[in-house]
Amino acid sequence: MSEYKLKTGKLGEKIVNAYKGIEDKFVDTFLEEDGSLKTGGMAEKATSAYQKIEDAVVGGYKKVENAFVDAFLEED
């Protein structure tokens, strides 16, 4: 079977090229040669911020879960 390629036209080519430029900048900024994430000095700050967000989300979920259990479930 033949392989096909999308006909992009002039506008499509501009969009694809713009996306490619953004992708290249992202890769240069955030990824190492092997594809792993560049961490640098920001790693600890980013990890700490992510952990705080995760803790807040998990804590919020536990509160909702407990309220649900209290409102709708009972022990046998």
All heavy atoms as TSV, in Angstrom:
chain	resi	resn	atom	element	x	y	z
A	1	MET	N	N	0.844	-1.183	0.000
A	1	MET	CA	C	0.000	0.000	0.000
A	1	MET	C	C	0.881	1.235	0.000
A	1	MET	O	O	1.927	1.280	0.612
A	1	MET	CB	C	-0.901	-0.020	1.237
A	1	MET	CG	C	-1.834	1.150	1.291
A	1	MET	SD	S	-3.020	0.929	2.646
A	1	MET	CE	C	-4.011	2.337	2.329
A	2	SER	N	N	0.440	2.251	-0.672
A	2	SER	CA	C	1.187	3.497	-0.752
A	2	SER	C	C	1.113	4.254	0.566
A	2	SER	O	O	0.145	4.145	1.301
A	2	SER	CB	C	0.614	4.395	-1.850
A	2	SER	OG	O	0.698	3.765	-3.088
A	3	GLU	N	N	2.170	5.038	0.825
A	3	GLU	CA	C	2.144	5.915	1.987
A	3	GLU	C	C	1.581	7.253	1.550
A	3	GLU	O	O	1.790	7.691	0.418
A	3	GLU	CB	C	3.542	6.076	2.561
A	3	GLU	CG	C	4.047	4.802	3.201
A	3	GLU	CD	C	5.350	5.023	3.934
A	3	GLU	OE1	O	5.554	6.125	4.460
A	3	GLU	OE2	O	6.140	4.079	3.965
A	4	TYR	N	N	0.869	7.891	2.440
A	4	TYR	CA	C	0.246	9.163	2.140
A	4	TYR	C	C	0.826	10.263	3.018
A	4	TYR	O	O	1.326	9.998	4.113
A	4	TYR	CB	C	-1.263	9.092	2.353
A	4	TYR	CG	C	-1.950	8.226	1.331
A	4	TYR	CD1	C	-2.152	6.870	1.578
A	4	TYR	CD2	C	-2.388	8.756	0.131
A	4	TYR	CE1	C	-2.777	6.063	0.648
A	4	TYR	CE2	C	-3.018	7.959	-0.809
A	4	TYR	CZ	C	-3.202	6.619	-0.555
A	4	TYR	OH	O	-3.825	5.828	-1.469
A	5	LYS	N	N	0.725	11.459	2.531
A	5	LYS	CA	C	1.195	12.622	3.251
A	5	LYS	C	C	0.116	13.688	3.152
A	5	LYS	O	O	-0.518	13.848	2.112
A	5	LYS	CB	C	2.497	13.123	2.622
A	5	LYS	CG	C	3.096	14.319	3.287
A	5	LYS	CD	C	4.387	14.724	2.588
A	5	LYS	CE	C	4.877	16.037	3.120
A	5	LYS	NZ	N	6.060	16.505	2.395
A	6	LEU	N	N	-0.103	14.406	4.252
A	6	LEU	CA	C	-1.122	15.436	4.293
A	6	LEU	C	C	-0.763	16.579	3.355
A	6	LEU	O	O	0.364	17.066	3.342
A	6	LEU	CB	C	-1.249	15.974	5.729
A	6	LEU	CG	C	-2.295	17.037	5.974
A	6	LEU	CD1	C	-3.700	16.477	5.720
A	6	LEU	CD2	C	-2.194	17.539	7.406
A	7	LYS	N	N	-1.720	17.026	2.561
A	7	LYS	CA	C	-1.536	18.215	1.729
A	7	LYS	C	C	-1.762	19.422	2.626
A	7	LYS	O	O	-2.883	19.678	3.070
A	7	LYS	CB	C	-2.539	18.235	0.577
A	7	LYS	CG	C	-2.361	17.153	-0.441
A	7	LYS	CD	C	-3.414	17.282	-1.530
A	7	LYS	CE	C	-3.338	16.144	-2.509
A	7	LYS	NZ	N	-4.371	16.238	-3.550
A	8	THR	N	N	-0.713	20.148	2.896
A	8	THR	CA	C	-0.841	21.237	3.857
A	8	THR	C	C	-1.235	22.562	3.222
A	8	THR	O	O	-1.879	23.381	3.855
A	8	THR	CB	C	0.483	21.442	4.618
A	8	THR	OG1	O	1.521	21.665	3.669
A	8	THR	CG2	C	0.813	20.240	5.472
A	9	GLY	N	N	-0.855	22.809	2.009
A	9	GLY	CA	C	-1.126	24.107	1.400
A	9	GLY	C	C	-0.273	25.187	2.057
A	9	GLY	O	O	0.531	24.933	2.944
A	10	LYS	N	N	-0.437	26.424	1.625
A	10	LYS	CA	C	0.385	27.519	2.137
A	10	LYS	C	C	0.126	27.774	3.616
A	10	LYS	O	O	1.056	27.925	4.400
A	10	LYS	CB	C	0.141	28.795	1.336
A	10	LYS	CG	C	0.691	28.738	-0.072
A	10	LYS	CD	C	0.449	30.041	-0.816
A	10	LYS	CE	C	0.965	29.945	-2.240
A	10	LYS	NZ	N	0.736	31.191	-2.978
A	11	LEU	N	N	-1.131	27.855	4.003
A	11	LEU	CA	C	-1.464	28.113	5.404
A	11	LEU	C	C	-1.012	26.956	6.277
A	11	LEU	O	O	-0.431	27.164	7.345
A	11	LEU	CB	C	-2.970	28.346	5.572
A	11	LEU	CG	C	-3.443	28.597	6.998
A	11	LEU	CD1	C	-2.766	29.836	7.579
A	11	LEU	CD2	C	-4.951	28.754	7.036
A	12	GLY	N	N	-1.254	25.745	5.845
A	12	GLY	CA	C	-0.842	24.573	6.604
A	12	GLY	C	C	0.666	24.529	6.799
A	12	GLY	O	O	1.150	24.189	7.877
A	13	GLU	N	N	1.421	24.882	5.761
A	13	GLU	CA	C	2.879	24.912	5.879
A	13	GLU	C	C	3.316	25.939	6.910
A	13	GLU	O	O	4.223	25.686	7.706
A	13	GLU	CB	C	3.519	25.224	4.524
A	13	GLU	CG	C	3.575	24.032	3.604
A	13	GLU	CD	C	4.358	24.323	2.331
A	13	GLU	OE1	O	5.389	25.017	2.412
A	13	GLU	OE2	O	3.921	23.854	1.276
A	14	LYS	N	N	2.678	27.096	6.937
A	14	LYS	CA	C	3.016	28.127	7.923
A	14	LYS	C	C	2.748	27.616	9.334
A	14	LYS	O	O	3.536	27.826	10.248
A	14	LYS	CB	C	2.220	29.401	7.660
A	14	LYS	CG	C	2.687	30.170	6.455
A	14	LYS	CD	C	1.889	31.450	6.271
A	14	LYS	CE	C	2.353	32.181	5.018
A	14	LYS	NZ	N	1.626	33.431	4.816
A	15	ILE	N	N	1.617	26.940	9.514
A	15	ILE	CA	C	1.267	26.407	10.826
A	15	ILE	C	C	2.261	25.326	11.244
A	15	ILE	O	O	2.750	25.326	12.380
A	15	ILE	CB	C	-0.179	25.870	10.831
A	15	ILE	CG1	C	-1.150	27.032	10.659
A	15	ILE	CG2	C	-0.464	25.084	12.098
A	15	ILE	CD1	C	-2.576	26.614	10.406
A	16	VAL	N	N	2.575	24.418	10.344
A	16	VAL	CA	C	3.516	23.340	10.647
A	16	VAL	C	C	4.890	23.918	10.969
A	16	VAL	O	O	5.541	23.511	11.934
A	16	VAL	CB	C	3.596	22.327	9.485
A	16	VAL	CG1	C	4.764	21.368	9.660
A	16	VAL	CG2	C	2.297	21.560	9.354
A	17	ASN	N	N	5.336	24.898	10.195
A	17	ASN	CA	C	6.639	25.508	10.445
A	17	ASN	C	C	6.659	26.265	11.779
A	17	ASN	O	O	7.648	26.221	12.501
A	17	ASN	CB	C	7.036	26.434	9.298
A	17	ASN	CG	C	7.385	25.669	8.041
A	17	ASN	OD1	O	7.758	24.499	8.089
A	17	ASN	ND2	N	7.265	26.314	6.892
A	18	ALA	N	N	5.569	26.956	12.102
A	18	ALA	CA	C	5.491	27.663	13.383
A	18	ALA	C	C	5.547	26.663	14.528
A	18	ALA	O	O	6.258	26.872	15.521
A	18	ALA	CB	C	4.219	28.500	13.455
A	19	TYR	N	N	4.807	25.581	14.402
A	19	TYR	CA	C	4.824	24.544	15.437
A	19	TYR	C	C	6.220	23.954	15.570
A	19	TYR	O	O	6.706	23.743	16.682
A	19	TYR	CB	C	3.817	23.441	15.121
A	19	TYR	CG	C	3.928	22.296	16.094
A	19	TYR	CD1	C	3.328	22.386	17.348
A	19	TYR	CD2	C	4.671	21.166	15.795
A	19	TYR	CE1	C	3.449	21.357	18.263
A	19	TYR	CE2	C	4.811	20.137	16.710
A	19	TYR	CZ	C	4.195	20.235	17.939
A	19	TYR	OH	O	4.328	19.220	18.843
A	20	LYS	N	N	6.857	23.682	14.455
A	20	LYS	CA	C	8.208	23.108	14.473
A	20	LYS	C	C	9.165	24.049	15.192
A	20	LYS	O	O	10.013	23.614	15.969
A	20	LYS	CB	C	8.683	22.827	13.045
A	20	LYS	CG	C	10.039	22.198	12.956
A	20	LYS	CD	C	10.041	20.796	13.490
A	20	LYS	CE	C	11.401	20.162	13.236
A	20	LYS	NZ	N	11.748	19.169	14.229
A	21	GLY	N	N	9.033	25.358	14.969
A	21	GLY	CA	C	9.877	26.328	15.651
A	21	GLY	C	C	9.664	26.302	17.154
A	21	GLY	O	O	10.626	26.346	17.933
A	22	ILE	N	N	8.406	26.225	17.567
A	22	ILE	CA	C	8.088	26.151	19.000
A	22	ILE	C	C	8.645	24.859	19.588
A	22	ILE	O	O	9.239	24.853	20.666
A	22	ILE	CB	C	6.565	26.244	19.222
A	22	ILE	CG1	C	6.076	27.637	18.837
A	22	ILE	CG2	C	6.198	25.910	20.659
A	22	ILE	CD1	C	4.571	27.754	18.743
A	23	GLU	N	N	8.464	23.766	18.881
A	23	GLU	CA	C	8.968	22.475	19.346
A	23	GLU	C	C	10.486	22.502	19.491
A	23	GLU	O	O	11.033	22.035	20.497
A	23	GLU	CB	C	8.551	21.381	18.362
A	23	GLU	CG	C	8.999	19.996	18.763
A	23	GLU	CD	C	8.588	18.944	17.740
A	23	GLU	OE1	O	8.718	19.206	16.528
A	23	GLU	OE2	O	8.154	17.876	18.163
A	24	ASP	N	N	11.180	23.078	18.522
A	24	ASP	CA	C	12.641	23.164	18.581
A	24	ASP	C	C	13.099	23.990	19.782
A	24	ASP	O	O	14.056	23.621	20.477
A	24	ASP	CB	C	13.206	23.754	17.286
A	24	ASP	CG	C	13.058	22.811	16.100
A	24	ASP	OD1	O	12.811	21.606	16.304
A	24	ASP	OD2	O	13.187	23.295	14.951
A	25	LYS	N	N	12.431	25.121	20.039
A	25	LYS	CA	C	12.788	25.958	21.191
A	25	LYS	C	C	12.554	25.203	22.496
A	25	LYS	O	O	13.349	25.293	23.424
A	25	LYS	CB	C	11.989	27.257	21.176
A	25	LYS	CG	C	12.457	28.220	20.109
A	25	LYS	CD	C	11.638	29.491	20.115
A	25	LYS	CE	C	12.060	30.393	18.969
A	25	LYS	NZ	N	11.271	31.615	18.901
A	26	PHE	N	N	11.449	24.471	22.566
A	26	PHE	CA	C	11.155	23.672	23.762
A	26	PHE	C	C	12.250	22.640	23.997
A	26	PHE	O	O	12.767	22.507	25.105
A	26	PHE	CB	C	9.798	22.978	23.631
A	26	PHE	CG	C	9.489	22.073	24.789
A	26	PHE	CD1	C	8.884	22.574	25.925
A	26	PHE	CD2	C	9.801	20.722	24.741
A	26	PHE	CE1	C	8.605	21.753	27.004
A	26	PHE	CE2	C	9.531	19.891	25.815
A	26	PHE	CZ	C	8.927	20.408	26.955
A	27	VAL	N	N	12.604	21.914	22.945
A	27	VAL	CA	C	13.621	20.872	23.056
A	27	VAL	C	C	14.950	21.482	23.480
A	27	VAL	O	O	15.613	20.973	24.392
A	27	VAL	CB	C	13.758	20.094	21.730
A	27	VAL	CG1	C	14.998	19.207	21.719
A	27	VAL	CG2	C	12.512	19.265	21.469
A	28	ASP	N	N	15.345	22.584	22.851
A	28	ASP	CA	C	16.609	23.231	23.204
A	28	ASP	C	C	16.608	23.715	24.648
A	28	ASP	O	O	17.622	23.658	25.334
A	28	ASP	CB	C	16.889	24.419	22.273
A	28	ASP	CG	C	17.186	23.997	20.850
A	28	ASP	OD1	O	17.500	22.812	20.628
A	28	ASP	OD2	O	17.103	24.862	19.957
A	29	THR	N	N	15.481	24.197	25.125
A	29	THR	CA	C	15.394	24.761	26.465
A	29	THR	C	C	15.278	23.697	27.544
A	29	THR	O	O	15.911	23.814	28.591
A	29	THR	CB	C	14.177	25.710	26.567
A	29	THR	OG1	O	14.300	26.719	25.554
A	29	THR	CG2	C	14.107	26.377	27.921
A	30	PHE	N	N	14.501	22.662	27.311
A	30	PHE	CA	C	14.140	21.746	28.388
A	30	PHE	C	C	14.693	20.326	28.287
A	30	PHE	O	O	14.596	19.574	29.258
A	30	PHE	CB	C	12.617	21.662	28.522
A	30	PHE	CG	C	11.990	22.962	28.915
A	30	PHE	CD1	C	11.247	23.687	27.996
A	30	PHE	CD2	C	12.147	23.477	30.188
A	30	PHE	CE1	C	10.663	24.894	28.346
A	30	PHE	CE2	C	11.572	24.679	30.550
A	30	PHE	CZ	C	10.831	25.394	29.624
A	31	LEU	N	N	15.239	19.931	27.154
A	31	LEU	CA	C	15.683	18.547	27.018
A	31	LEU	C	C	17.180	18.442	26.749
A	31	LEU	O	O	17.762	19.267	26.055
A	31	LEU	CB	C	14.923	17.846	25.890
A	31	LEU	CG	C	13.412	17.759	26.040
A	31	LEU	CD1	C	12.810	17.028	24.841
A	31	LEU	CD2	C	13.012	17.075	27.330
A	32	GLU	N	N	17.783	17.386	27.329
A	32	GLU	CA	C	19.185	17.062	27.071
A	32	GLU	C	C	19.272	16.323	25.739
A	32	GLU	O	O	18.264	15.948	25.157
A	32	GLU	CB	C	19.723	16.162	28.201
A	32	GLU	CG	C	19.702	16.786	29.576
A	32	GLU	CD	C	20.768	17.852	29.779
A	32	GLU	OE1	O	21.615	18.043	28.878
A	32	GLU	OE2	O	20.744	18.491	30.837
A	33	GLU	N	N	20.493	16.076	25.283
A	33	GLU	CA	C	20.699	15.363	24.013
A	33	GLU	C	C	20.041	13.987	24.006
A	33	GLU	O	O	19.531	13.553	22.984
A	33	GLU	CB	C	22.203	15.202	23.741
A	33	GLU	CG	C	22.906	16.492	23.367
A	33	GLU	CD	C	22.543	16.977	21.978
A	33	GLU	OE1	O	22.328	16.145	21.071
A	33	GLU	OE2	O	22.450	18.208	21.804
A	34	ASP	N	N	20.041	13.308	25.163
A	34	ASP	CA	C	19.475	11.957	25.228
A	34	ASP	C	C	17.960	11.962	25.398
A	34	ASP	O	O	17.337	10.924	25.541
A	34	ASP	CB	C	20.129	11.153	26.344
A	34	ASP	CG	C	19.852	11.714	27.736
A	34	ASP	OD1	O	19.198	12.768	27.843
A	34	ASP	OD2	O	20.303	11.091	28.718
A	35	GLY	N	N	17.344	13.150	25.435
A	35	GLY	CA	C	15.899	13.248	25.571
A	35	GLY	C	C	15.434	13.398	27.004
A	35	GLY	O	O	14.248	13.604	27.249
A	36	SER	N	N	16.361	13.312	27.963
A	36	SER	CA	C	15.969	13.484	29.357
A	36	SER	C	C	15.766	14.968	29.658
A	36	SER	O	O	16.264	15.836	28.951
A	36	SER	CB	C	17.024	12.888	30.293
A	36	SER	OG	O	18.253	13.580	30.151
A	37	LEU	N	N	15.048	15.236	30.717
A	37	LEU	CA	C	14.703	16.596	31.095
A	37	LEU	C	C	15.898	17.316	31.697
A	37	LEU	O	O	16.593	16.773	32.548
A	37	LEU	CB	C	13.559	16.556	32.106
A	37	LEU	CG	C	12.901	17.861	32.495
A	37	LEU	CD1	C	12.254	18.511	31.281
A	37	LEU	CD2	C	11.855	17.604	33.560
A	38	LYS	N	N	16.150	18.558	31.234
A	38	LYS	CA	C	17.178	19.396	31.852
A	38	LYS	C	C	16.617	19.891	33.173
A	38	LYS	O	O	15.519	20.424	33.227
A	38	LYS	CB	C	17.489	20.619	30.980
A	38	LYS	CG	C	18.257	20.340	29.729
A	38	LYS	CD	C	18.539	21.641	28.985
A	38	LYS	CE	C	19.224	21.394	27.663
A	38	LYS	NZ	N	19.437	22.639	26.905
A	39	THR	N	N	17.382	19.699	34.228
A	39	THR	CA	C	16.878	20.137	35.520
A	39	THR	C	C	17.561	21.409	35.993
A	39	THR	O	O	16.911	22.335	36.420
A	39	THR	CB	C	17.050	19.030	36.568
A	39	THR	OG1	O	18.411	18.644	36.615
A	39	THR	CG2	C	16.164	17.855	36.265
A	40	GLY	N	N	18.861	21.462	35.949
A	40	GLY	CA	C	19.580	22.654	36.368
A	40	GLY	C	C	19.189	23.086	37.764
A	40	GLY	O	O	18.773	22.290	38.594
A	41	GLY	N	N	19.312	24.353	38.066
A	41	GLY	CA	C	18.993	24.889	39.374
A	41	GLY	C	C	17.511	24.951	39.651
A	41	GLY	O	O	17.083	25.111	40.786
A	42	MET	N	N	16.710	24.858	38.625
A	42	MET	CA	C	15.262	24.946	38.780
A	42	MET	C	C	14.642	23.643	39.271
A	42	MET	O	O	13.506	23.629	39.713
A	42	MET	CB	C	14.601	25.317	37.448
A	42	MET	CG	C	14.884	26.715	36.969
A	42	MET	SD	S	14.038	27.930	37.964
A	42	MET	CE	C	12.346	27.531	37.601
A	43	ALA	N	N	15.380	22.554	39.206
A	43	ALA	CA	C	14.801	21.249	39.533
A	43	ALA	C	C	14.229	21.213	40.939
A	43	ALA	O	O	13.102	20.761	41.141
A	43	ALA	CB	C	15.842	20.145	39.358
A	44	GLU	N	N	15.000	21.675	41.912
A	44	GLU	CA	C	14.527	21.613	43.291
A	44	GLU	C	C	13.309	22.508	43.492
A	44	GLU	O	O	12.334	22.110	44.139
A	44	GLU	CB	C	15.645	22.035	44.246
A	44	GLU	CG	C	15.313	21.789	45.695
A	44	GLU	CD	C	16.489	22.067	46.617
A	44	GLU	OE1	O	17.630	21.780	46.226
A	44	GLU	OE2	O	16.227	22.571	47.716
A	45	LYS	N	N	13.330	23.703	42.908
A	45	LYS	CA	C	12.193	24.616	43.037
A	45	LYS	C	C	10.950	24.027	42.365
A	45	LYS	O	O	9.858	24.075	42.926
A	45	LYS	CB	C	12.517	25.973	42.416
A	45	LYS	CG	C	13.536	26.771	43.183
A	45	LYS	CD	C	13.816	28.093	42.492
A	45	LYS	CE	C	14.896	28.874	43.219
A	45	LYS	NZ	N	15.211	30.134	42.541
A	46	ALA	N	N	11.129	23.484	41.177
A	46	ALA	CA	C	9.994	22.912	40.452
A	46	ALA	C	C	9.434	21.699	41.184
A	46	ALA	O	O	8.212	21.545	41.303
A	46	ALA	CB	C	10.410	22.535	39.033
A	47	THR	N	N	10.320	20.849	41.681
A	47	THR	CA	C	9.880	19.657	42.410
A	47	THR	C	C	9.134	20.050	43.673
A	47	THR	O	O	8.084	19.482	43.998
A	47	THR	CB	C	11.084	18.765	42.761
A	47	THR	OG1	O	11.748	18.403	41.547
A	47	THR	CG2	C	10.662	17.513	43.488
A	48	SER	N	N	9.651	21.040	44.372
A	48	SER	CA	C	9.005	21.510	45.605
A	48	SER	C	C	7.623	22.085	45.310
A	48	SER	O	O	6.650	21.796	46.005
A	48	SER	CB	C	9.881	22.560	46.275
A	48	SER	OG	O	9.246	23.089	47.393
A	49	ALA	N	N	7.538	22.913	44.270
A	49	ALA	CA	C	6.253	23.504	43.898
A	49	ALA	C	C	5.262	22.422	43.490
A	49	ALA	O	O	4.090	22.454	43.884
A	49	ALA	CB	C	6.444	24.509	42.767
A	50	TYR	N	N	5.717	21.457	42.694
A	50	TYR	CA	C	4.846	20.364	42.265
A	50	TYR	C	C	4.352	19.580	43.479
A	50	TYR	O	O	3.179	19.220	43.560
A	50	TYR	CB	C	5.576	19.435	41.294
A	50	TYR	CG	C	4.749	18.235	40.923
A	50	TYR	CD1	C	3.769	18.337	39.938
A	50	TYR	CD2	C	4.902	17.016	41.575
A	50	TYR	CE1	C	2.978	17.247	39.608
A	50	TYR	CE2	C	4.118	15.925	41.252
A	50	TYR	CZ	C	3.172	16.051	40.272
A	50	TYR	OH	O	2.387	14.972	39.946
A	51	GLN	N	N	5.256	19.315	44.427
A	51	GLN	CA	C	4.883	18.548	45.607
A	51	GLN	C	C	3.816	19.276	46.416
A	51	GLN	O	O	2.872	18.670	46.910
A	51	GLN	CB	C	6.110	18.270	46.477
A	51	GLN	CG	C	5.840	17.306	47.615
A	51	GLN	CD	C	5.443	15.931	47.129
A	51	GLN	OE1	O	6.130	15.342	46.304
A	51	GLN	NE2	N	4.338	15.404	47.616
A	52	LYS	N	N	3.939	20.592	46.547
A	52	LYS	CA	C	2.937	21.370	47.271
A	52	LYS	C	C	1.582	21.290	46.581
A	52	LYS	O	O	0.545	21.136	47.232
A	52	LYS	CB	C	3.385	22.824	47.394
A	52	LYS	CG	C	4.520	23.024	48.366
A	52	LYS	CD	C	4.980	24.471	48.412
A	52	LYS	CE	C	6.186	24.617	49.321
A	52	LYS	NZ	N	6.730	25.975	49.316
A	53	ILE	N	N	1.580	21.383	45.262
A	53	ILE	CA	C	0.327	21.291	44.504
A	53	ILE	C	C	-0.268	19.893	44.664
A	53	ILE	O	O	-1.462	19.728	44.915
A	53	ILE	CB	C	0.563	21.624	43.016
A	53	ILE	CG1	C	0.922	23.097	42.865
A	53	ILE	CG2	C	-0.656	21.264	42.168
A	53	ILE	CD1	C	1.442	23.471	41.493
A	54	GLU	N	N	0.578	18.884	44.546
A	54	GLU	CA	C	0.104	17.507	44.687
A	54	GLU	C	C	-0.491	17.276	46.077
A	54	GLU	O	O	-1.558	16.674	46.213
A	54	GLU	CB	C	1.254	16.534	44.448
A	54	GLU	CG	C	0.839	15.078	44.514
A	54	GLU	CD	C	1.998	14.118	44.284
A	54	GLU	OE1	O	3.157	14.486	44.548
A	54	GLU	OE2	O	1.729	12.998	43.853
A	55	ASP	N	N	0.187	17.769	47.106
A	55	ASP	CA	C	-0.312	17.604	48.477
A	55	ASP	C	C	-1.674	18.282	48.639
A	55	ASP	O	O	-2.575	17.737	49.287
A	55	ASP	CB	C	0.687	18.170	49.490
A	55	ASP	CG	C	1.962	17.340	49.577
A	55	ASP	OD1	O	1.982	16.200	49.076
A	55	ASP	OD2	O	2.951	17.854	50.160
A	56	ALA	N	N	-1.825	19.462	48.067
A	56	ALA	CA	C	-3.098	20.187	48.169
A	56	ALA	C	C	-4.219	19.432	47.454
A	56	ALA	O	O	-5.332	19.317	47.968
A	56	ALA	CB	C	-2.951	21.588	47.602
A	57	VAL	N	N	-3.912	18.910	46.279
A	57	VAL	CA	C	-4.921	18.175	45.505
A	57	VAL	C	C	-5.314	16.890	46.236
A	57	VAL	O	O	-6.499	16.589	46.373
A	57	VAL	CB	C	-4.406	17.874	44.077
A	57	VAL	CG1	C	-5.327	16.894	43.362
A	57	VAL	CG2	C	-4.272	19.159	43.278
A	58	VAL	N	N	-4.328	16.152	46.698
A	58	VAL	CA	C	-4.614	14.898	47.407
A	58	VAL	C	C	-5.384	15.194	48.695
A	58	VAL	O	O	-6.361	14.512	49.019
A	58	VAL	CB	C	-3.314	14.114	47.697
A	58	VAL	CG1	C	-3.568	12.949	48.640
A	58	VAL	CG2	C	-2.702	13.610	46.396
A	59	GLY	N	N	-4.971	16.230	49.422
A	59	GLY	CA	C	-5.680	16.606	50.642
A	59	GLY	C	C	-7.121	16.990	50.364
A	59	GLY	O	O	-8.041	16.598	51.090
A	60	GLY	N	N	-7.334	17.749	49.286
A	60	GLY	CA	C	-8.691	18.127	48.898
A	60	GLY	C	C	-9.526	16.922	48.520
A	60	GLY	O	O	-10.697	16.812	48.898
A	61	TYR	N	N	-8.922	15.985	47.787
A	61	TYR	CA	C	-9.647	14.775	47.395
A	61	TYR	C	C	-10.048	13.969	48.625
A	61	TYR	O	O	-11.167	13.466	48.710
A	61	TYR	CB	C	-8.801	13.914	46.457
A	61	TYR	CG	C	-9.461	12.589	46.163
A	61	TYR	CD1	C	-10.474	12.511	45.220
A	61	TYR	CD2	C	-9.123	11.441	46.863
A	61	TYR	CE1	C	-11.118	11.306	44.969
A	61	TYR	CE2	C	-9.754	10.241	46.623
A	61	TYR	CZ	C	-10.751	10.171	45.674
A	61	TYR	OH	O	-11.380	8.988	45.429
A	62	LYS	N	N	-9.126	13.851	49.585
A	62	LYS	CA	C	-9.432	13.083	50.798
A	62	LYS	C	C	-10.598	13.706	51.557
A	62	LYS	O	O	-11.437	12.988	52.091
A	62	LYS	CB	C	-8.196	12.985	51.684
A	62	LYS	CG	C	-7.162	12.022	51.143
A	62	LYS	CD	C	-5.954	11.912	52.056
A	62	LYS	CE	C	-4.939	10.948	51.471
A	62	LYS	NZ	N	-3.743	10.854	52.324
A	63	LYS	N	N	-10.675	15.026	51.599
A	63	LYS	CA	C	-11.789	15.697	52.271
A	63	LYS	C	C	-13.110	15.379	51.565
A	63	LYS	O	O	-14.117	15.093	52.208
A	63	LYS	CB	C	-11.563	17.205	52.308
A	63	LYS	CG	C	-10.492	17.628	53.288
A	63	LYS	CD	C	-10.308	19.137	53.273
A	63	LYS	CE	C	-9.168	19.539	54.198
A	63	LYS	NZ	N	-8.937	20.989	54.170
A	64	VAL	N	N	-13.097	15.431	50.234
A	64	VAL	CA	C	-14.310	15.118	49.460
A	64	VAL	C	C	-14.692	13.660	49.671
A	64	VAL	O	O	-15.868	13.336	49.880
A	64	VAL	CB	C	-14.100	15.424	47.958
A	64	VAL	CG1	C	-15.247	14.895	47.118
A	64	VAL	CG2	C	-13.920	16.914	47.744
A	65	GLU	N	N	-13.714	12.785	49.623
A	65	GLU	CA	C	-13.972	11.354	49.812
A	65	GLU	C	C	-14.568	11.089	51.199
A	65	GLU	O	O	-15.549	10.357	51.331
A	65	GLU	CB	C	-12.680	10.568	49.641
A	65	GLU	CG	C	-12.842	9.068	49.797
A	65	GLU	CD	C	-11.536	8.326	49.652
A	65	GLU	OE1	O	-10.502	8.796	50.207
A	65	GLU	OE2	O	-11.542	7.282	49.002
A	66	ASN	N	N	-13.986	11.686	52.217
A	66	ASN	CA	C	-14.500	11.496	53.576
A	66	ASN	C	C	-15.926	12.031	53.714
A	66	ASN	O	O	-16.772	11.403	54.351
A	66	ASN	CB	C	-13.574	12.161	54.598
A	66	ASN	CG	C	-12.268	11.424	54.756
A	66	ASN	OD1	O	-12.159	10.249	54.436
A	66	ASN	ND2	N	-11.248	12.125	55.234
A	67	ALA	N	N	-16.202	13.187	53.107
A	67	ALA	CA	C	-17.555	13.747	53.163
A	67	ALA	C	C	-18.547	12.819	52.455
A	67	ALA	O	O	-19.666	12.612	52.931
A	67	ALA	CB	C	-17.567	15.133	52.530
A	68	PHE	N	N	-18.145	12.242	51.317
A	68	PHE	CA	C	-18.989	11.314	50.586
A	68	PHE	C	C	-19.287	10.085	51.441
A	68	PHE	O	O	-20.439	9.648	51.551
A	68	PHE	CB	C	-18.324	10.891	49.268
A	68	PHE	CG	C	-19.100	9.862	48.511
A	68	PHE	CD1	C	-20.098	10.247	47.628
A	68	PHE	CD2	C	-18.837	8.503	48.667
A	68	PHE	CE1	C	-20.823	9.291	46.929
A	68	PHE	CE2	C	-19.566	7.550	47.980
A	68	PHE	CZ	C	-20.561	7.946	47.115
A	69	VAL	N	N	-18.237	9.513	52.032
A	69	VAL	CA	C	-18.402	8.314	52.865
A	69	VAL	C	C	-19.347	8.626	54.027
A	69	VAL	O	O	-20.273	7.859	54.319
A	69	VAL	CB	C	-17.027	7.806	53.369
A	69	VAL	CG1	C	-17.209	6.748	54.442
A	69	VAL	CG2	C	-16.226	7.245	52.208
A	70	ASP	N	N	-19.125	9.767	54.692
A	70	ASP	CA	C	-19.975	10.124	55.820
A	70	ASP	C	C	-21.438	10.323	55.392
A	70	ASP	O	O	-22.355	9.957	56.120
A	70	ASP	CB	C	-19.462	11.412	56.500
A	70	ASP	CG	C	-18.137	11.195	57.215
A	70	ASP	OD1	O	-17.772	10.024	57.452
A	70	ASP	OD2	O	-17.474	12.208	57.504
A	71	ALA	N	N	-21.650	10.890	54.207
A	71	ALA	CA	C	-23.013	11.209	53.769
A	71	ALA	C	C	-23.755	10.001	53.206
A	71	ALA	O	O	-24.970	9.882	53.395
A	71	ALA	CB	C	-22.961	12.316	52.725
A	72	PHE	N	N	-23.060	9.100	52.529
A	72	PHE	CA	C	-23.760	8.057	51.769
A	72	PHE	C	C	-23.478	6.618	52.164
A	72	PHE	O	O	-24.151	5.721	51.686
A	72	PHE	CB	C	-23.463	8.232	50.277
A	72	PHE	CG	C	-23.923	9.537	49.717
A	72	PHE	CD1	C	-23.003	10.533	49.406
A	72	PHE	CD2	C	-25.267	9.811	49.522
A	72	PHE	CE1	C	-23.418	11.748	48.886
A	72	PHE	CE2	C	-25.686	11.023	49.009
A	72	PHE	CZ	C	-24.770	12.001	48.695
A	73	LEU	N	N	-22.472	6.380	52.995
A	73	LEU	CA	C	-22.139	5.008	53.333
A	73	LEU	C	C	-22.244	4.779	54.831
A	73	LEU	O	O	-22.072	5.694	55.623
A	73	LEU	CB	C	-20.701	4.687	52.869
A	73	LEU	CG	C	-20.416	4.851	51.384
A	73	LEU	CD1	C	-18.958	4.543	51.095
A	73	LEU	CD2	C	-21.319	3.965	50.537
A	74	GLU	N	N	-22.524	3.529	55.191
A	74	GLU	CA	C	-22.526	3.162	56.598
A	74	GLU	C	C	-21.892	1.789	56.728
A	74	GLU	O	O	-21.894	0.997	55.807
A	74	GLU	CB	C	-23.946	3.161	57.167
A	74	GLU	CG	C	-24.893	2.200	56.488
A	74	GLU	CD	C	-26.297	2.306	57.034
A	74	GLU	OE1	O	-26.689	3.360	57.548
A	74	GLU	OE2	O	-27.011	1.305	56.939
A	75	GLU	N	N	-21.354	1.533	57.911
A	75	GLU	CA	C	-20.707	0.241	58.148
A	75	GLU	C	C	-21.781	-0.829	58.349
A	75	GLU	O	O	-22.840	-0.556	58.867
A	75	GLU	CB	C	-19.818	0.325	59.374
A	75	GLU	CG	C	-18.583	1.174	59.140
A	75	GLU	CD	C	-17.622	1.117	60.312
A	75	GLU	OE1	O	-17.512	0.058	60.956
A	75	GLU	OE2	O	-16.993	2.147	60.576
A	76	ASP	N	N	-21.473	-2.052	57.931
A	76	ASP	CA	C	-22.387	-3.189	58.128
A	76	ASP	C	C	-22.398	-3.618	59.562
A	76	ASP	O	O	-21.535	-3.623	60.304
A	76	ASP	CB	C	-21.978	-4.378	57.239
A	76	ASP	CG	C	-22.426	-4.156	55.796
A	76	ASP	OD1	O	-23.398	-3.432	55.578
A	76	ASP	OD2	O	-21.793	-4.753	54.912
